[in-house]
Every structure is written in C-alpha cells, then in structure tokens.
Amino acid sequence: MSDTSDSESLSGSDAELQEAFSKGLLKPGLNVIDDAPKVFVNDTQGLQDKLSEFKLKLPWIEVLDSINKPAPLAPELAAKILEQEEKQENLRKNNKKLPQISVEDDPVLNDFKRETMFYRQAQATVLSSIPKFKELNIPTKRPEDYFAEMAKSDEHMQKIRQNLMRKQVGQERSEKVKQLRAQRKEGKALQIQTKLKRQQEKKQMLDQVKKVRKGVGKDLEFLNNSKQKGKNVPNKKGQENRKWRDQKFGFGGKKRNSKSNTKESSADLGDYGKAGKNRNNMKGSKGKTQRPGKNRRNKIRNRRK
Amino acid sequence: MKKTKRKIVADDAVVSEEPPAKKPTKWTNRQRVLVFCSRGMNYRYRHLMEDLKTLMPHHRAEPKMERSKTLTVVNDMCEIKNCSKALMFEGRRKRDLYVWMSNVPNGPSVKFAVDNIHTMAELKLTGNCLRGSRPLLSFDISFSQSPHYMLLKELFVQIFGVPNKHPKSQPFFDHVYTFTILDDRIWFRNFQILSEDGALSEIGPRFVLNPVKIFGGSFGGPALWENPKYVSPSKYRRQIRLAAKKDKYVDKKHQKLYAEATKPEITYKLNPLDDIFKKNSETKPLLKRIKST
C-alpha cells in the first residue's frame, strides 16, 4: 500500500484508515471524505450585549416605534378577500395552464392576503399611536392651510389620478359590454322559445285535422280559434305594397332568359306591315265583341219569337 | 395645489407658533444616516435609494463608492460626514441588491439581500405624504421574540426613524412604516394615514429584506448571527438552472426507455401472401413448396 503514489500524501492518516478498515467501518470501493455540516453562528449572548450597548434610552416621542398585532379584520376587507379567492378559483378553472394549486391560505403566495396583513398591522399602529399623541398634546393632522413639499410631486400625482381614471373607465366599459351580451343572449333564448311554441301549436292543429278527417272528431271550431290566435294578419298597407312590388318585379316563375327572344316574339312584328284600315281596329277586335249588323239582329229577334 | 417644489409656509400664524429658539434645544436624537451606493447598480435600485432619501430628511448623501475599496473605508466616510449610521446599497451583476445597515463606530452591522422591489414611482401606489414628516414605525410581534430580530428592530428604529424636531422634518404625522416578518424575511411597506380612524393608502416604496449576517463591529468584526436559510440569489438561479438541466437529461432517457418498452411487435397487419408474385420476395420458397406438394 505504501508503494502507491497517492498514499504518500495521505501517509498521516494511513494507519487510521487501516485500523478503520480492519474494524469494518470502511467498505471496499470509492470512499469520499464527508464535509462536516456547516455551523451557523447564533451568538445569543453577543446579540443581547450588543443590543443593550447601542440601544437608545429615549422617550417614545423621540423614536415612535411600536410592536403590535394586526388590527381585527374589517368586515368589508373580509368580504373582499372572499371575493378575491373566488376570482382566483375561477381563473384556475378556466385556464388549465395555470398551476392548479390553491394559494388561498398561504400569505406568502397570496398577494392580497399578505398586503391586507401589512395594512392591518399599520392600522393597529395608527390606532394605538394617535391617542398617545393626543395625550402629549401634539398636533397630528396637518391644517388645511399648511403647504409644504410632498414626497411625490404634483405631476406624478396627476399621472396616478389619470391612471386610476383610465382603469375606472375601462372597467365601466367592460361591464356595459357584458350587460349587452347578456341581453342578447336572453333575447335569443326568447326567440327560440316562441319558435318552439309555434311549432307545437301547428302540430297540435294538424293532429286535430287528421282526427277530423278520419272521422273521430267533428268539432271544427279549433280551426277558427287557432287562426284567430296564431295567424298574425299583416297590415293592409304592407299587403298593398307587396302586391305592387309583385306586379312590378314579378313573383315566382322562371326569371332566367325572360328578356331574350322566343319564337313567338320574333315572329310577332306588332303593327308593322298591317293594312291601314285594320291597324286601328286591332286592339278593339280583340277585346270587345262587335255588334252584329241590322239584318242579323232582325233575324235573331225573329228566331227568339 | 397643495404641493410645491420648495417648502412654503403659507400662514404667518404657523410660523409664529414655533419660536425659533425652541427648536435646537429639543432636537435630542441627533441621528444622521449616510445613504450611498457602490458602483454598478441597477437603475431600479438607484430609484429605490432616491426614494428612501426623499423620505429621510436626516440623510447625508455621498458619491458612489468604488468597488475596489474595502468596506471599512465606510467608517471613515461616516466620520468625515459626521454620521452615526450608514445605509449602503451594493449591487452585484446589475441584478442582485444587497444592503448594509450599520451603527457606525462600534457596530453592529447587518447585511441584507433585497428582493421584490417596487419604487415610489409606481402608479398603483396612490398615497402621498409630506416630505420629511416623521413616520410611525410599526413592527411585527415576532420582533420581540428572538434576539437577532430585537437587534434588527433597534437598528431600523435608529436608521429609518426621523429624529424629533429635526430641522428638515415636518411637525405632523401622516405616514407609517411597517416591518413584518414573513417567510423569514422582513417586508417593508409605507402607508399614508388618510384619517385617524385607520384608513390608509400605500405610498411606497416596497421591498423585502432577507438578513444574511449580523456582525459585531461596523462593517466587520465577529459574526453574531448567520441566516441558515439564506441562499444567495446567484446560487439559487444556478440551482434552478441545474435542476432544469438534470430533468432534461433524465426525461430524455425515460422517453427512450419507454419507447423501447412499448414498441409494437407488429407495425401493420400485412398478409404474408400479398407479395407472393414479386420477384425478390421472401415468400417465393414457400410458393415453390406449395407447388411441389
């Protein structure tokens, strides 16, 4: 063993290793030296000494610190938290790509819950500190006519206000659109309902007609009833209008090639080339029957007698 | 409007309320904080520092420190500037931010890693407060429970608290700082007091301090406490990257094994007699056999 090159560097611990191996602590194979676990310093005594060394011994008004529990949850805040949770759940339901873990109870991951916790803590401090100021007769509120520089500039506050307004407007608009959509949906549902109803009525009537035909029922009153109920009579003006339009543009029948020539139309020369005497009578001869001559009329009269 | 660039006292009556001779006698807690940063900081972190400066009228500014200098130089800088506290921002890789807080000649000093930074310029933070008004300091209950948190609390009070009757401060109370311990970190928030019955709105900035180490001296000295749960941001990123890589390799291997295990024996239902009449088909000997029998 001592001949190998790497044993030189380890010669100090060689004997120890051999001993360990003989006891069965070492197993054949690659052995790795294990690092001792890192020890994290936590010098409690030192911390306390240091704290007492540099701690300020001053009245409260000089330092304004306070340690407190968060203020009780206001009911409207609780309602808001519930609302948020519902929203989150809906989001998760609708988008399967999001991680499907509920973070509602974890204040580290649930932003809203965490921020409300901080808010409540600040609230508790305000509620406990204001009476102390009152006791010491120190004004807390800035009078209306006290002007001083603020932490955020005017322009910045203007920007914030505009942003808020924009958000509000956007929300209103989206709500309006939502409402419209809902209305449209309702209208559609109503339409379908009426359509179904009409179909049903019609079917009922047809059934009854069938029954009458077969001779089972003889009551025909339902026809009148259904007509009165079901048939919506179009207004007179509309009807006339329709008639006129049908007359002008035609209704039904073949519309293709209606203007192209046919055998008849090409043969028909109209009044062209007819004798002058007949030309005037052309229309009349078609429409009216001519009165017979005097002789004929007499003959007819004699026959009747 | 209410706010103007320079401090303007509108009413003479307000001035006359406070006689000038009274002020210096009452200014007992004379803390001054040196606020500065090292070179190579991100713009976002610089904005955070500027925000803190606007909120702390008792700060002293200092140009950026060269990174080559050792941290103990800060003690001398503070002495020159007559400061008893130091708040030093240290950026690494333009990505990570560390903050040193120190009580200058004698310590202690603390190093924090800072995450989740939102500056005061963000539009969702709607509150506003007087520049230099004194904040109420609100601490979580757990700040009174373990010695290192107690020490941190005292340090925060001395650094962030605006001294009473400081000449640049305002005499009214319109904002609260909260320090809350959650997830072994310290979360900082700044709220405006809208009304005295507890209506608040947030001003900003927001940040989370992750304590790394507490030292006995100022920028040095023996370590008093170390955070066992602290993982440096770059190490954390590396872990994530490596974890992704390892998974990639293992996934690949798994896929290969799975593919082999589930490989179908018959890919397609072929009729062995289909290519009976093809010249080079293997079924020809069979045909011969059939003919011969």
Contacts between the chains, C-beta under 8 A, distances in Angstrom:
chain1	res1	chain2	res2	distance
A	40	B	226	4.3
A	40	B	227	7.4
A	40	B	228	4.3
A	41	B	223	4.7
A	41	B	224	6.8
A	41	B	225	6.1
A	41	B	226	4.6
A	42	B	148	7.5
A	42	B	225	5.5
A	42	B	226	7.1
A	43	B	222	7.7
A	43	B	223	7.7
A	43	B	224	4.7
A	43	B	225	6.7
A	44	B	147	5.1
A	46	B	216	6.3
A	46	B	222	7.3
A	46	B	224	4.7
A	47	B	147	4.1
A	47	B	148	5.6
A	47	B	150	7.7
A	47	B	151	5.3
A	47	B	214	7.1
A	47	B	224	5.1
A	47	B	225	6.2
A	48	B	147	5.4
A	50	B	107	6.8
A	50	B	108	4.9
A	50	B	151	6.3
A	50	B	216	6.1
A	50	B	224	6.5
A	51	B	147	7.0
A	51	B	150	5.8
A	51	B	151	4.7
A	51	B	154	5.9
A	53	B	106	7.1
A	54	B	103	5.2
A	54	B	106	6.8
A	54	B	107	7.7
A	54	B	108	7.1
A	54	B	154	6.9
A	54	B	158	7.8
A	55	B	154	5.4
A	56	B	29	6.9
A	56	B	154	7.5
A	56	B	157	7.4
A	56	B	158	6.4
A	58	B	28	7.0
A	58	B	29	5.8
A	61	B	164	5.9
A	62	B	28	6.4
A	62	B	29	4.6
A	62	B	163	7.0
A	62	B	164	4.8
A	63	B	29	7.2
A	63	B	137	7.4
A	63	B	157	5.3
A	63	B	158	8.0
A	63	B	161	5.3
A	64	B	134	6.2
A	64	B	135	7.1
A	64	B	136	5.3
A	64	B	137	5.6
A	64	B	161	5.9
A	65	B	137	4.3
A	65	B	139	6.5
A	65	B	153	7.4
A	65	B	157	4.8
A	65	B	161	6.9
A	66	B	136	7.0
A	66	B	137	7.0
A	66	B	138	6.1
A	66	B	139	6.9
A	67	B	139	4.6
A	67	B	140	7.4
A	67	B	141	6.2
A	67	B	143	5.8
A	67	B	144	5.3
A	67	B	153	7.8
A	68	B	138	6.8
A	68	B	139	7.8
A	68	B	141	7.3
A	69	B	141	5.7
A	71	B	198	6.7
A	107	B	182	6.2
A	108	B	182	6.2
A	108	B	183	4.7
A	114	B	182	6.9
A	114	B	187	7.7
A	115	B	189	7.9
A	117	B	180	6.9
A	117	B	182	7.7
A	118	B	178	5.1
A	118	B	180	5.6
A	118	B	187	6.6
A	118	B	189	4.7
A	118	B	191	8.0
A	119	B	191	7.0
A	119	B	200	6.1
A	121	B	138	5.5
A	121	B	140	6.7
A	121	B	178	5.1
A	121	B	180	6.0
A	122	B	138	5.4
A	122	B	176	4.4
A	122	B	178	4.8
A	122	B	189	7.0
A	122	B	191	4.5
A	122	B	200	5.6
A	123	B	198	4.3
A	123	B	200	6.3
A	124	B	138	7.4
A	125	B	136	5.4
A	125	B	137	7.9
A	125	B	138	3.6
A	125	B	176	5.6
A	125	B	178	7.4
A	126	B	136	6.8
A	126	B	176	6.0
A	126	B	193	5.6
A	126	B	196	7.1
A	126	B	198	5.4
A	126	B	200	7.2
A	127	B	197	7.8
A	127	B	198	5.4
A	129	B	136	5.2
A	129	B	173	7.6
A	130	B	196	5.0
A	133	B	173	6.7
A	139	B	171	6.9
A	139	B	172	6.5
A	140	B	172	6.3
A	140	B	173	4.8
A	140	B	196	6.7
A	141	B	172	6.6
A	141	B	196	7.2
A	142	B	130	6.9
A	142	B	170	7.8
A	142	B	172	4.4
A	142	B	174	6.5
A	143	B	11	8.0
A	143	B	14	7.4
A	145	B	10	5.4
A	145	B	11	5.2
A	145	B	14	7.8
A	146	B	9	7.5
A	146	B	10	6.8
A	146	B	11	7.1
A	146	B	14	6.0
A	146	B	172	7.7
A	147	B	2	5.9
A	147	B	3	7.5
A	147	B	4	6.5
A	147	B	8	5.3
A	147	B	9	7.4
A	147	B	10	4.7
A	148	B	3	7.8
A	148	B	7	5.3
A	148	B	8	7.1
A	148	B	9	7.5
A	148	B	130	5.4
A	148	B	131	7.0
A	148	B	170	6.0
A	149	B	3	6.3
A	149	B	4	6.4
A	149	B	5	6.8
A	149	B	6	6.6
A	149	B	7	5.2
A	149	B	130	7.5
A	149	B	131	4.5
A	149	B	132	8.0
A	150	B	2	7.0
A	150	B	3	4.0
A	150	B	128	5.3
A	150	B	129	6.8
A	150	B	130	6.0
A	150	B	131	5.8
A	151	B	54	5.4
A	151	B	55	6.3
A	151	B	120	7.0
A	151	B	128	6.1
A	151	B	129	5.1
A	151	B	130	7.1
A	151	B	131	5.0
A	151	B	203	6.7
A	152	B	3	8.0
A	152	B	120	6.5
A	152	B	128	4.7
A	152	B	203	7.5
A	153	B	3	6.9
A	153	B	5	8.0
A	154	B	1	5.5
A	154	B	3	5.1
A	154	B	4	8.0
A	156	B	121	6.9
A	157	B	3	7.5
A	157	B	128	6.0
A	159	B	123	6.4
A	160	B	123	5.4
A	160	B	125	7.9
A	160	B	126	5.5
A	163	B	123	4.4
A	164	B	126	7.0
